[in-house]
């Protein structure tokens, strides 16, 4: 039976979000794809899949925008079975070392990357609660957000934001502990060529990674007792 899947951050054809949209459409599911601004690539995909793909503009850095998007979605969908929080932001100084980076960029990165998914979960919870199965929430995180295995001297804003997202996820694990209608994980999606460049040494294309994750999410849908921070292989990763 087709499920209703909502995925944030889906506008770039070479990146993970778009390819997750594509994988779920290929699987026969209905997909709600959110973008901050119009995506020609997604529009082309809609020409192929028609009503199976619903595109909505949503800025996860704005509670007002998220709530407005929810009102649009609920006009077309009675429930959501799977929410994938994939949208992310990094600063222009992300790759710079500590003494060269503008630290004033960090707050916005954390607001969008960590607080943004929480805005989405809060707004769309009523639709998740109406799922006929256990509704699953996946927060796409990164090994860069692991405090226990931190080794970098750059990616300060990104790493801090993903660590904050991991904490937010665990807070919601506690919130939904006794809620049989919802389950939540944060998932490191693996090393992926999310820039679309062939000379990128990452072993997985976004299209390959998306299918690995699609299968993993279904395996984990009803797992309420296992580790909450996992890799794309379902293995626990240290916070």
C-alpha positions, 0 to 999 in steps of 0.5 A, a space after each residue: 500500500 502506498 504511503 504518504 512521505 514528506 521530505 524537506 530540502 529536495 530542490 537539487 537533483 544531485 543532492 540527497 533530498 531530491 533523490 529520496 523523492 525520486 526513490 519513493 516515487 519509483 516505489 509507488 508512494 505519494 511524496 510531499 516535497 518541500 523547497 525553500 524556492 522553486 526547483 525546475 528539477 522538481 517541476 520536471 519530476 512532477 511532469 512525470 509523476 503528476 499527482 503522486 508528487 506534491 510540491 510545497 514551498 517552506 522555509 524551515 527557518 520560519 515558523 510562519 512559513 512552516 505553519 503555512 505549508 502545513 495548511 497547504 498540505 492538509 488540504 491534500 493529505 489526511 495523514 503523513 506516514 513518514 517525515 524525513 527532515 533533510 533540509 540543511 544550511 551551512 555558512 560560507 565559512 563552513 570549511 574554514 578553520 576556527 580562527 578564520 571563520 566568522 562565528 556570527 554565522 553559526 547561530 543561523 546555521 543552528 537555527 535552520 539545521 537543528 531548530 528547523 526540523 523541530 518546527 516541522 515536527 511540531 506543525 505536522 504532528 497532527 497529520 503524523 498522528 493520523 497515520 494508520 501505521 506507526 508514523 516515522 520521523 527521520 532527522 538526517 544528521 551526520 557523523 560530524 555531529 558526534 561529540 564523542 568522535 569529533 576530530 575536525 578543526 573546521 565545519 564548526 557551524 555544521 557540526 554544532 548544528 548537527 549535534 544540536 539536532 541530535 539532542 533535539 531528536 533525543 528530547 523528542 524520543 522522550 516526548 514520544 516514548 509512550 506515544 504508539 503513533 510515532 517513532 523517531 531516529 537521527 540517521 547519518 546517511 553515509 559519505 555521499 557525493 551530494 555535490 554531484 561531482 564525479 571526482 568526489 571521493 565519496 563512495 555513494 551517489 545520492 541516488 544510491 544512498 537514497 535507496 539504502 536509506 529507504 529500505 533502512 527506514 522501513 526496517 526501523 519503523 517499529 523499533 522503539 527500543 534500539 539506538 536512536 543515532 544510527 548510520 545508514 547500515 542501522 549501526 549505532 553511532 556515538 552521540 
